[in-house]
Amino acid sequence: MKIDYATKLIRISGETIEMTFFKGKVLLIVNTASRCGYTPQYAGLQRLYERYCSRGFEVLGFPCNQFGRQEPGSEAKISTFCESEYQVGFPLFAKIRVNGPETHPLYRQLKKARPGFLGLTNVKWNFTKFLIARDGEVLARYGSRQAPRSLYEPVETALSDPIGD
């Protein structure tokens, strides 16, 4: 299943864009939180981004406060935290919901395309990751425990594949 590039996103700065902005790129979409045991993954995500961004790779970070209220701050506080603590340079977006009736449309698509363990669709925790091919195909879903450093090979493989038919 492919993502819908007409899906609207709100950058952490408040600007609305469509997923078409990222069309033709390999994406790693991650729900994030600043007060989580997995928060240090920001550093690994940034290294992954720096290593591959020149080849058409983007990490898209979506703060979410649904898991243990570990992302309570405003978008401005989240942005400042990410920049000062982890030197995050990849795109961050406004806080969203990844589960429940107010699930962001992008996450509805991601969860439908790649259900989790035992076919359950809900995101279980912060720092769940979805790898998207250049043509929008949802290639893989990785749980919170999957460290960004373990994703070099799948990202490399996705980057070496030509744009889908």
Phi, psi and omega in degrees: 000141180255153175285157178269111183290353175276355180300132180272142178232152175244117178297160180299338178280349179105349181287134177268133175224171174252158177302339179304335177304332183253007182299137180088000179251154171276133185238146167239112184258127189225133170272128190242167175203144185272346184236043185243155175298338179266000181308324177302347176297342175307319181297315179294322177296320178295318178297318178299314179300311182298323182293323189243356186299328180289348180257010178095035180242139177226142167259131178244117182259127181240097177303143182214134182253019185277346186246101178065020181049048185265008175221064186278344187286169175286168177301321179297317179293320179298313180300314179298315179302310184298320179289316185282322184272328186231005179051041181296126178243353179278160184297133173245151184236169178297155179303141179226173171252137181252352178223161175088183185294339180258023178304134177299141182306324178297318180289331173300315180295314182299314182293325178292319182290322183225082176300159180273203181307133180059023178079006178287139185268332184301143171288132186274331184195176176300152176067032166283139187237141176236128178261128184242133178285167180303331182268006178094357179292132178278108187278320188201159175233133181235136179286173182302324183287344180287108182289144178306326181298339179276358184259002180303313183295312178298324178293315179302315179297315180296321180291330181277347177281137177291165177301135184304164180285000000 
